[in-house]
């Protein structure tokens, strides 16, 4: 079991140069967890694609469904206190701290490409490349 952030999910669902790496991550650990916030963040990713004319409404809806399928049973709420404690000791956004708080609560790694999060929480977080190389161990 691992926590992934919205960027990792986006790399997985929206085909691109990092998709193969996310597929490898999925083979290493297929149990992906995220806070419900991922839905709003992923909607925002899709909104940008729609507005730039990179995807159609039907394609955006398909991508949203595909993303949700990756997380069946994998959405978990986090403690407000835990999020705020992480915010208080870092310069990371509350959004990012929700993912870190979930990883902490579950006792697992957060896989992210966010350099600020990786720097602020090196014990809990791994980059995509590092997670694959290490086999995603905490």
N, CA, C and O of each residue as an XYZ file, in Angstrom:
552
protein
N       0.838     -1.173      0.000
C       0.000      0.000      0.000
C       0.891      1.247      0.000
O       1.865      1.335      0.748
N       0.530      2.211     -0.862
C       1.222      3.499     -0.902
C       0.198      4.614     -1.093
O      -0.920      4.379     -1.551
N       0.594      5.809     -0.738
C      -0.190      7.002     -1.060
C       0.487      7.641     -2.266
O       1.712      7.747     -2.320
N      -0.314      8.058     -3.220
C       0.215      8.790     -4.366
C      -0.435     10.168     -4.382
O      -1.535     10.349     -3.859
N       0.243     11.129     -4.978
C      -0.396     12.436     -5.114
C      -1.070     12.533     -6.480
O      -0.964     11.624     -7.303
N      -1.744     13.618     -6.705
C      -2.531     13.774     -7.926
C      -1.660     13.791     -9.175
O      -2.092     13.339    -10.236
N      -0.449     14.300     -9.064
C       0.435     14.294    -10.234
C       0.767     12.869    -10.669
O       0.789     12.580    -11.866
N       1.021     11.989     -9.727
C       1.330     10.596    -10.071
C       0.120      9.959    -10.750
O       0.266      9.255    -11.749
N      -1.063     10.201    -10.215
C      -2.276      9.673    -10.833
C      -2.447     10.250    -12.244
O      -2.828      9.531    -13.168
N      -2.169     11.525    -12.403
C      -2.277     12.163    -13.717
C      -1.300     11.533    -14.698
O      -1.670     11.238    -15.835
N      -0.054     11.322    -14.272
C       0.930     10.676    -15.151
C       0.455      9.294    -15.576
O       0.735      8.841    -16.686
N      -0.269      8.629    -14.677
C      -0.726      7.278    -14.973
C      -1.893      7.273    -15.974
O      -1.916      6.469    -16.905
N      -2.833      8.157    -15.775
C      -4.065      8.145    -16.560
C      -3.930      8.911    -17.882
O      -4.453      8.483    -18.910
N      -3.228     10.036    -17.844
C      -3.033     10.840    -19.050
C      -1.726     10.375    -19.685
O      -0.641     10.684    -19.192
N      -1.838      9.637    -20.774
C      -0.662      9.014    -21.398
C       0.401     10.048    -21.720
O       0.118     11.089    -22.313
N       1.646      9.741    -21.316
C       2.760     10.640    -21.560
C       4.070      9.968    -21.216
O       4.131      8.751    -21.045
N       5.126     10.774    -21.114
C       6.464     10.217    -20.906
C       6.646      9.527    -19.557
O       7.552      8.706    -19.411
N       5.815      9.837    -18.575
C       5.962      9.214    -17.255
C       4.981      8.067    -17.006
O       5.010      7.442    -15.945
N       4.126      7.795    -17.965
C       3.128      6.735    -17.794
C       3.786      5.377    -17.557
O       3.343      4.623    -16.691
N       4.823      5.059    -18.305
C       5.488      3.759    -18.139
C       6.015      3.601    -16.716
O       5.940      2.513    -16.145
N       6.542      4.669    -16.145
C       7.046      4.602    -14.767
C       5.905      4.353    -13.785
O       6.068      3.598    -12.826
N       4.747      4.983    -14.015
C       3.623      4.748    -13.106
C       3.093      3.325    -13.244
O       2.620      2.739    -12.270
N       3.171      2.772    -14.447
C       2.763      1.374    -14.634
C       3.703      0.438    -13.880
O       3.274     -0.567    -13.314
N       4.982      0.780    -13.880
C       5.947     -0.012    -13.120
C       5.652      0.102    -11.627
O       5.710     -0.892    -10.904
N       5.335      1.318    -11.164
C       4.975      1.525     -9.760
C       3.740      0.697     -9.398
O       3.686      0.099     -8.323
N       2.770      0.662    -10.276
C       1.553     -0.110    -10.033
C       1.853     -1.603     -9.920
O       1.229     -2.305     -9.123
N       2.800     -2.086    -10.711
C       3.188     -3.509    -10.608
C       3.873     -3.788     -9.269
O       3.686     -4.854     -8.682
N       4.663     -2.831     -8.792
C       5.352     -3.000     -7.504
C       4.353     -2.955     -6.358
O       4.414     -3.768     -5.436
N       3.437     -2.001     -6.421
C       2.437     -1.858     -5.361
C       1.117     -1.387     -5.966
O       0.964     -0.200     -6.256
N       0.170     -2.289     -6.159
C      -1.087     -1.936     -6.815
C      -2.144     -1.305     -5.902
O      -3.230     -0.957     -6.364
N      -1.837     -1.157     -4.621
C      -2.820     -0.610     -3.681
C      -2.523      0.875     -3.447
O      -1.752      1.237     -2.558
N      -3.150      1.722     -4.263
C      -2.919      3.167     -4.208
C      -3.992      3.842     -3.367
O      -5.183      3.567     -3.512
N      -3.546      4.733     -2.484
C      -4.428      5.466     -1.587
C      -4.288      6.971     -1.829
O      -3.214      7.456     -2.185
N      -5.391      7.700     -1.630
C      -5.377      9.154     -1.759
C      -6.478      9.742     -0.881
O      -7.484      9.082     -0.623
N      -6.292     10.983     -0.420
C      -7.405     11.659      0.247
C      -8.427     12.085     -0.812
O      -8.059     12.254     -1.974
N      -9.691     12.261     -0.445
C     -10.723     12.646     -1.416
C     -10.404     13.935     -2.181
O     -10.972     14.177     -3.246
N      -9.528     14.733     -1.663
C      -9.089     15.963     -2.333
C      -8.608     15.704     -3.757
O      -8.673     16.600     -4.599
N      -8.123     14.487     -4.040
C      -7.600     14.184     -5.365
C      -8.615     14.504     -6.449
O      -8.245     14.928     -7.544
N      -9.905     14.301     -6.149
C     -10.937     14.530     -7.168
C     -10.955     15.984     -7.629
O     -11.010     16.258     -8.828
N     -10.908     16.905     -6.687
C     -10.892     18.336     -7.049
C      -9.622     18.694     -7.797
O      -9.659     19.445     -8.772
N      -8.497     18.156     -7.342
C      -7.232     18.441     -8.027
C      -7.236     17.866     -9.442
O      -6.759     18.512    -10.375
N      -7.766     16.665     -9.604
C      -7.802     16.050    -10.931
C      -8.800     16.775    -11.831
O      -8.552     16.937    -13.026
N      -9.924     17.210    -11.267
C     -10.857     18.039    -12.037
C     -10.134     19.268    -12.573
O     -10.343     19.669    -13.718
N      -9.289     19.859    -11.749
C      -8.547     21.059    -12.160
C      -7.563     20.748    -13.289
O      -7.406     21.551    -14.208
N      -6.902     19.596    -13.228
C      -6.014     19.166    -14.315
C      -6.821     19.055    -15.605
O      -6.404     19.544    -16.656
N      -7.968     18.414    -15.513
C      -8.817     18.233    -16.689
C      -9.360     19.571    -17.187
O      -9.499     19.773    -18.394
N      -9.664     20.471    -16.277
C     -10.139     21.803    -16.669
C      -9.105     22.520    -17.524
O      -9.443     23.138    -18.533
N      -7.846     22.433    -17.115
C      -6.777     23.051    -17.894
C      -6.682     22.461    -19.290
O      -6.491     23.187    -20.266
N      -6.813     21.149    -19.384
C      -6.770     20.468    -20.685
C      -7.949     20.869    -21.561
O      -7.798     21.092    -22.762
N      -9.119     20.958    -20.950
C     -10.310     21.366    -21.691
C     -10.156     22.794    -22.217
O     -10.426     23.066    -23.387
N      -9.731     23.683    -21.360
C      -9.619     25.102    -21.737
C      -8.557     25.358    -22.793
O      -8.679     26.291    -23.588
N      -7.516     24.534    -22.805
C      -6.463     24.685    -23.819
C      -6.780     23.908    -25.091
O      -5.997     23.909    -26.041
N      -7.920     23.252    -25.101
C      -8.329     22.493    -26.279
C      -7.539     21.213    -26.491
O      -7.497     20.685    -27.602
N      -6.905     20.703    -25.423
C      -6.099     19.487    -25.527
C      -6.928     18.224    -25.389
O      -6.475     17.136    -25.747
N      -8.144     18.365    -24.870
C      -9.021     17.212    -24.696
C     -10.465     17.653    -24.857
O     -10.799     18.822    -24.662
N     -11.307     16.711    -25.212
C     -12.745     16.980    -25.336
C     -13.423     16.720    -23.990
O     -12.837     16.120    -23.089
N     -14.642     17.174    -23.874
C     -15.412     16.923    -22.665
C     -15.605     15.419    -22.455
O     -15.486     14.926    -21.333
N     -15.898     14.700    -23.522
C     -16.070     13.243    -23.399
C     -14.781     12.561    -22.956
O     -14.811     11.653    -22.126
N     -13.646     12.997    -23.510
C     -12.357     12.420    -23.122
C     -12.032     12.757    -21.664
O     -11.519     11.908    -20.935
N     -12.323     13.971    -21.240
C     -12.080     14.363    -19.843
C     -12.916     13.508    -18.898
O     -12.436     13.066    -17.854
N     -14.154     13.282    -19.270
C     -15.017     12.436    -18.443
C     -14.477     11.006    -18.392
O     -14.493     10.378    -17.333
N     -14.001     10.489    -19.520
C     -13.424      9.146    -19.560
C     -12.195      9.060    -18.664
O     -12.026      8.085    -17.932
N     -11.327     10.089    -18.720
C     -10.125     10.115    -17.887
C     -10.485     10.155    -16.406
O      -9.825      9.512    -15.589
N     -11.532     10.909    -16.055
C     -11.972     10.982    -14.659
C     -12.440      9.614    -14.184
O     -12.122      9.196    -13.070
N     -13.190      8.923    -15.021
C     -13.660      7.573    -14.654
C     -12.498      6.603    -14.520
O     -12.477      5.772    -13.612
N     -11.531      6.709    -15.424
C     -10.358      5.829    -15.348
C      -9.569      6.073    -14.067
O      -9.111      5.133    -13.416
N      -9.416      7.349    -13.715
C      -8.704      7.695    -12.473
C      -9.443      7.121    -11.264
O      -8.820      6.556    -10.365
N     -10.751      7.263    -11.242
C     -11.542      6.754    -10.119
C     -11.422      5.233    -10.001
O     -11.406      4.695     -8.894
N     -11.339      4.548    -11.132
C     -11.176      3.089    -11.107
C      -9.852      2.675    -10.464
O      -9.762      1.615     -9.845
N      -8.838      3.505    -10.612
C      -7.532      3.206    -10.000
C      -7.603      3.253     -8.481
O      -6.732      2.716     -7.797
N      -8.643      3.895     -7.954
C      -8.703      4.140     -6.515
C      -9.903      3.530     -5.815
O     -10.262      3.960     -4.719
N     -10.521      2.549     -6.419
C     -11.670      1.914     -5.761
C     -11.228      1.398     -4.390
O     -10.326      0.567     -4.286
N     -11.869      1.896     -3.364
C     -11.526      1.519     -1.992
C     -10.282      2.202     -1.464
O      -9.836      1.904     -0.356
N      -9.719      3.107     -2.231
C      -8.462      3.741     -1.838
C      -8.562      5.190     -1.406
O      -7.542      5.864     -1.260
N      -9.772      5.678     -1.200
C      -9.939      7.060     -0.735
C     -10.127      7.063      0.778
O     -10.971      6.347      1.317
N      -9.328      7.877      1.447
C      -9.393      7.951      2.906
C      -9.314      9.398      3.366
O      -8.507     10.177      2.857
N     -10.150      9.751      4.324
C     -10.088     11.089      4.892
C      -8.924     11.161      5.876
O      -8.434     10.142      6.363
N      -8.501     12.373      6.152
C      -7.391     12.582      7.081
C      -7.824     13.513      8.198
O      -8.777     14.279      8.057
N      -7.122     13.436      9.290
C      -7.390     14.277     10.450
C      -7.031     15.733     10.148
O      -5.950     16.027      9.639
N      -7.950     16.627     10.469
C      -7.672     18.054     10.295
C      -6.441     18.457     11.100
O      -5.594     19.211     10.621
N      -6.352     17.956     12.305
C      -5.219     18.284     13.178
C      -3.897     17.838     12.552
O      -2.916     18.581     12.574
N      -3.872     16.636     12.000
C      -2.647     16.111     11.380
C      -2.220     16.996     10.207
O      -1.037     17.302     10.055
N      -3.176     17.402      9.385
C      -2.858     18.274      8.255
C      -2.297     19.599      8.750
O      -1.275     20.069      8.251
N      -2.956     20.196      9.720
C      -2.520     21.507     10.229
C      -1.163     21.434     10.920
O      -0.372     22.373     10.831
N      -0.889     20.332     11.605
C       0.441     20.167     12.221
C       1.531     20.125     11.142
O       2.599     20.711     11.318
N       1.267     19.441     10.041
C       2.242     19.387      8.941
C       2.409     20.756      8.284
O       3.518     21.146      7.919
N       1.318     21.469      8.139
C       1.379     22.830      7.587
C       2.228     23.716      8.488
O       3.051     24.496      8.010
N       2.019     23.589      9.798
C       2.727     24.437     10.757
C       4.240     24.212     10.745
O       5.007     25.121     11.063
N       4.664     23.015     10.382
C       6.106     22.742     10.405
C       6.754     22.708      9.020
O       7.889     22.257      8.868
N       6.026     23.186      8.020
C       6.588     23.214      6.668
C       6.094     24.454      5.929
O       5.325     25.253      6.464
N       6.547     24.594      4.708
C       6.060     25.661      3.836
C       5.161     25.084      2.735
O       4.862     25.754      1.747
N       4.740     23.839      2.923
C       3.897     23.164      1.946
C       2.442     23.611      2.095
O       2.015     24.063      3.158
N       1.699     23.471      1.003
C       0.279     23.822      1.041
C      -0.487     22.815      1.891
O      -0.036     21.692      2.114
N      -1.639     23.238      2.351
C      -2.511     22.322      3.085
C      -2.929     21.169      2.186
O      -3.095     20.042      2.652
N      -3.099     21.452      0.887
C      -3.452     20.395     -0.062
C      -2.379     19.303     -0.055
O      -2.689     18.117      0.066
N      -1.119     19.716     -0.185
C      -0.025     18.746     -0.184
C       0.064     18.012      1.152
O       0.347     16.815      1.200
N      -0.179     18.746      2.226
C      -0.086     18.129      3.553
C      -1.165     17.088      3.791
O      -0.985     16.203      4.628
N      -2.284     17.168      3.078
C      -3.296     16.103      3.197
C      -2.736     14.763      2.749
O      -3.011     13.733      3.364
N      -1.948     14.777      1.674
C      -1.360     13.538      1.168
C      -0.316     13.001      2.151
O      -0.249     11.797      2.399
N       0.496     13.902      2.706
C       1.509     13.488      3.687
C       0.822     12.951      4.942
O       1.245     11.934      5.492
N      -0.235     13.626      5.397
C      -0.965     13.177      6.591
C      -1.558     11.783      6.376
O      -1.564     10.960      7.291
N      -2.051     11.524      5.179
C      -2.602     10.194      4.905
C      -1.500      9.141      4.938
O      -1.683      8.065      5.508
N      -0.358      9.447      4.326
C       0.768      8.503      4.371
C       1.176      8.231      5.817
O       1.428      7.086      6.191
N       1.241      9.287      6.627
C       1.575      9.126      8.050
C       0.552      8.236      8.759
O       0.920      7.317      9.490
N      -0.730      8.517      8.537
C      -1.797      7.778      9.222
C      -1.776      6.292      8.851
O      -2.059      5.430      9.684
N      -1.440      6.009      7.600
C      -1.414      4.612      7.147
C      -0.063      3.939      7.371
O       0.070      2.725      7.220
N       0.946      4.749      7.736
C       2.292      4.202      7.953
C       2.961      3.750      6.673
O       3.712      2.774      6.664
N       2.683      4.473      5.576
C       3.227      4.104      4.271
C       3.903      5.314      3.626
O       3.894      6.415      4.176
N       4.477      5.090      2.470
C       5.180      6.127      1.710
C       4.197      6.929      0.861
O       3.205      6.397      0.364
N       4.492      8.213      0.706
C       3.824      9.049     -0.288
C       4.749      9.155     -1.486
O       5.900      9.568     -1.346
N       4.260      8.787     -2.663
C       5.032      8.930     -3.892
C       4.578     10.221     -4.561
O       3.399     10.403     -4.862
N       5.541     11.112     -4.788
C       5.257     12.433     -5.336
C       6.446     12.919     -6.148
O       7.576     12.478     -5.938
N       6.187     13.814     -7.059
C       7.270     14.481     -7.788
C       7.402     15.926     -7.323
O       8.190     16.686     -7.886
N       6.641     16.313     -6.305
C       6.674     17.671     -5.789
C       7.952     17.881     -4.972
O       8.104     17.320     -3.887
N       8.854     18.686     -5.500
C      10.163     18.881     -4.862
C      10.046     19.495     -3.471
O      10.817     19.142     -2.579
N       9.100     20.405     -3.270
C       8.921     21.011     -1.946
C       8.475     19.977     -0.919
O       8.938     19.995      0.222
N       7.590     19.087     -1.310
C       7.105     18.042     -0.406
C       8.220     17.043     -0.122
O       8.417     16.636      1.023
N       8.945     16.652     -1.157
C      10.072     15.727     -0.971
C      11.108     16.303     -0.011
O      11.663     15.585      0.820
N      11.362     17.597     -0.132
C      12.352     18.250      0.740
C      11.830     18.396      2.166
O      12.573     18.174      3.121
N      10.567     18.765      2.319
C       9.999     19.005      3.651
C       9.766     17.717      4.437
O       9.856     17.707      5.664
N       9.469     16.636      3.725
C       9.102     15.385      4.398
C       9.874     14.199      3.812
O       9.266     13.282      3.259
N      11.189     14.207      3.926
C      11.992     13.150      3.292
C      11.762     11.758      3.883
O      11.976     10.760      3.195
N      11.337     11.674      5.127
C      11.109     10.375      5.753
C       9.880      9.688      5.159
O       9.877      8.472      4.968
N       8.847     10.460      4.869
C       7.586      9.887      4.406
C       7.461      9.802      2.887
O       6.613      9.068      2.381
N       8.291     10.539      2.157
C       8.065     10.706      0.722
C       9.188     10.143     -0.136
O      10.354     10.130      0.261
N       8.809      9.679     -1.317
C       9.764      9.201     -2.320
C       9.351      9.776     -3.669
O       8.165      9.947     -3.951
N      10.341     10.068     -4.488
C      10.042     10.438     -5.871
C       9.612      9.177     -6.602
O       9.817      8.067     -6.112
N       9.027      9.347     -7.754
C       8.599      8.201     -8.554
C       9.781      7.286     -8.868
O       9.694      6.069     -8.708
N      10.878      7.879     -9.312
C      12.073      7.100     -9.653
C      12.622      6.369     -8.433
O      12.959      5.188     -8.509
N      12.709      7.076     -7.313
C      13.248      6.476     -6.089
C      12.326      5.367     -5.564
O      12.796      4.331     -5.093
N      11.029      5.593     -5.649
C      10.075      4.576     -5.189
C      10.222      3.292     -5.992
O      10.180      2.196     -5.432
N      10.396      3.426     -7.297
C      10.585      2.244     -8.148
C      11.906      1.564     -7.818
O      11.973      0.342     -7.686
N      12.956      2.371     -7.687
C      14.284      1.819     -7.402
C      14.299      1.077     -6.060
O      14.886      0.000     -5.955
N      13.659      1.645     -5.040
C      13.653      1.052     -3.697
C      12.576     -0.007     -3.496
O      12.557     -0.693     -2.474
N      11.687     -0.136     -4.461
C      10.561     -1.043     -4.265
C       9.555     -0.474     -3.290
O       8.805     -1.229     -2.672
N       9.519      0.836     -3.135
C       8.564      1.596     -2.323
C       8.533      1.183     -0.868
O       7.447      0.974     -0.327
N       9.635      1.059     -0.229
C       9.660      0.761      1.209
C       9.806      2.066      1.984
O      10.456      3.009      1.534
N       9.177      2.093      3.169
C       9.275      3.277      4.041
C      10.611      3.289      4.739
O      10.893      4.201      5.517
